[in-house]
Amino acid sequence: MDYLKIHSTQQLSGEISISGAKNASLPLIAMTILAKKPLTIGNLPDVVDIKTLLKLLTKLGAECEFSHKSVRVDTSSINETKATYDIVKTMRASILVLGPILARFGHCEVSLPGGCAIGQRPIDLHLKALEQMGAHIDIQAGYIQATTPNGLHGCEIIFDKITVTGTANIVMAAALAKGVTTITNAAREPEVVQLCEILAKSGVNIKGIGTAILEIEGTDGALLDIADFDVIPDRIEAGTYLCAGAITKNELTLTHVEPKHLGAVLSKLEEMGSSFTITDDTITIHPAQEIKPVKIVTQEYPAFPTDMQAQFLALATQAEGVSIIEEKLFENRFMHVSELQRMGADITLNGHTATVSGKTELSGTDVMATDLRASSALVLAALVANGETNIHRIYHLDRGYEALEEKLQNIGAKIERLKE
Ligand code: UD1
């Protein structure tokens, strides 16, 4: 197993090129199941989660050629409709194939994803919405078995909670359904917006893109003519590197980034004392020399993302004063706290709220990555911790950060990947 050895780094400088968004790529790859002919998706991040989904599509019979950040996918050869446990257990987002397979083939089996390090993460809302659209769903031996005896039809869906992959799944199912599906309380994340925009360009009439009410007029089974396209930049990767500039107090420039997707993150960094120079596709952070404490509540887009909570928690350990960080989306998303405490952070957890007292001197030690974003919080802490930090179980990091150590090495960080 690989681990990262990181030495405290005073000086970072230069540019970091932001990769394509993992969380946009996953639904977009699943969407190719709805395509009439092969297509190429560009600006894909080279990360494990993308390879996992392509492996799943390949197992279903699709042809996927991944080369240099793009993939050519031909789903016309799909001859299997079962997403088996061996793949789904490694990536919950595999559930994204349920909507499109069911819409195209009228039946689908997907292993239930099971538990997760950051919370229970049920998929009841995906299933309830598909049932409303006419699917029959049985849970048998750990598998969702879905059929559509009379096809999928449009209907009015009101999500009890805003769900990102749930919205994507239902939008994809609705794209091929008969009639109009209205989704109220839809997710407005940029990743969902890109999915809707590509579907709209491919002949599906979608109203309300980017709002909480989506209206999708299905094609009644007709496959879609989807042209080649590029995935949007990864706003969470970008936010993580902005935190690297802020925590080490170094000016850094991000390129190939979409500043419009980073509103809440930039605003919190500003409250903490940083300022920015922003162009259409670059952000330069001018970090605060004295970091101010902050209050953060994670919420759905456009509010502050839960996927940036761990990184800001690491940053708050270096703020002068008391920061309060409340996690509203996932009940167990504070696993990084105990590792940061082992490095010397002063953090008190009370239910869903972390109180971080700073500034504390952090010391390098051996720590364990517990989930994807928790891992990047440990990397940030290690950049300013005295001495050497070894971060174990970085397979979590490899799921979602493309070439993290190369990108950090290029700006001067002392970071290396070693084998246990
Ligand atoms: C997606 C992102 C993940 C991010 C999360 C929240 C991908 C691949 N993953 O995850 O990085 O942290 O959005 O922004 O895009 N819920 C239910 N029932 C459901 C579905 C969700 O109760 O059927 C709950 C969840 O437990 C959670 C909340 O709704 O509390 C939001 O979850 P959701 O938006 O579905 O997260 P994901 O789509 O899994």
Residues whose N, C-alpha, C, O or C-beta is under 5 A from the ligand:
A	BS01	UD1	N23 A93 R121 P122 I123 D124 L125 H126 K161 I162 T163 V164 T165 G166 T306 D307 L329 F330
